[in-house]
Amino acid sequence: GDSVTQMEGPVTLSEEAFLTINCTYTATGYPSLFWYVQYPGEGLQLLLKATKADDKGSNKGFEATYRKETTSFHLEKGSVQVSDSAVYFCALHTGGFKTIFGAGTRLFVKA
Amino acid sequence: GAVVSQHPSWVICKSGTSVKIECRSLDFQATTMFWYRQFPKQSLMLMATSNEGSKATYEQGVEKDKFLINHASLTLSTLTVTSAHPEDSSFYICSVSSSGSGSGDEQFFGPGTRLTVL
């Protein structure tokens, strides 16, 4: 079945460091890919998405490129801030109604 | 995007009592809503898909008699945890899909309800 695999956390970085959170997927068909973010004590919110191969989603300095050949959708940010501390979920949606989430990666950014 | 609210945001109850959680889509008519459960430091587990005017579709392993879902209108779905026990303590999150079929649709999530059963 469809699945999403994320790198295990927590990831701890200093402010202004470069961030990469790896995400790979398995799916039949042509899924859309998403990154959701959950700040402490809050629900999930969409960070960025890509709907087809080679698309790049971007938002708030975060980027991820839909790589069909490597079935990956890695999240990157060039310079993280303390306010980026949160849990990040990679997800896929193959149509219909279900979204498949990865396990989540907790990010801590130190000042 | 759609704005989704949940009520209450936090509830503590005694073991054996029932708790109702509301999920409202404030600016979007949602024929389908989803209920998730999130354990501490873990991912979201889809519990059920709630369809307006019909019975919910439960995921494997989720007790439908324990987690009662009602989707009586296009803007409201409720999850009732019946005869709650401490192991039901969790963070419950609802979401709505931006439309019914397209693969590019995102989900809009409520802020979650933290249930603690004593």
Interface residues (C-beta under 8 A of the other chain):
Chain A: G29 Y30 P31 S32 F34 Y36 E42 G43 L44 Q45 L46 K49 T51 F89 H93 T94 G95 G96 F97 K98 T99 F101 G102 A103 G104 R106
Chain B: G1 V4 Q6 T32 F34 K41 Q42 S43 L44 L46 T49 I93 S95 S97 G100 S101 G102 S103 G104 D105 E106 Q107 F108 F109 G110 P111 G112
